[in-house]
C-alpha cells in the first residue's frame, strides 16, 4: 500500500508528522516530505496520519 500526497491541497499543519514522524516530515519551507511511500510495514500509523489531516491531503492506495 502507498501513501499519496495531494501537494496543492496540503497546508502544512503538521498533524500527520506528529502521528507518523517515521513516514513523513515538514521541511524548512513547511512542505510535507514523504520519507516512505510504501507503508505496508507501518499501515496503522499511515492510516492515523491520513485521518488527522484537516484538509484530506493524504490518502492510501
N, C-alpha and C positions, 0 to 999 in steps of 0.2 A: 504494500500500500504506500502511496506517495502523499506528501503534504504539498498542497498547491497554494501559492500566494497570489492574490489579485492585487498587484502592487499599486495601481491607481486608487484602489479603494482603501488601502492601509493608511491610517492616520498617525501611526507611531505611538499609540497609547502605551505599549509595553506590557500589557497584561499577559499576553501569550509568552513573552520572555520570562515573566515571573514564574509561570507554572511549568515551563519547558525550557530552561536555560541550556540543557544539553542538546536541544534541537534547533534553537534559533536565538538570535540576539539583535539588538539595535546597534547600528554602527554610530560613529561620531556625528553623523548628519541626521540621526534619527530614523534611518531607513532600516527596515527589517531585513536581516540576512538569515537565510535558512542554512544551518550548519549541516543538516542531514535532510535529504529529500525522501529517502527510503526509511520508513518508520516502523517496519514490521516488528523490530525488537522492542520498541517502546510505544506501542499503539495506544495504550491507555493515556499516557502523557500527551501524545499528539491529539487525541480526542479532547482532552481537557483544554489544550491551547485553542483548538477550534471553537469550543464552547464559550470561552471567555472573551473572544474578540468582539468588541462592541459594534463593529461595523461589518462583520462577517467577511473579512478579507482572506480568511483561511478556509480551506476545505480538504477533505481526504478523498482520494480517488484510487 
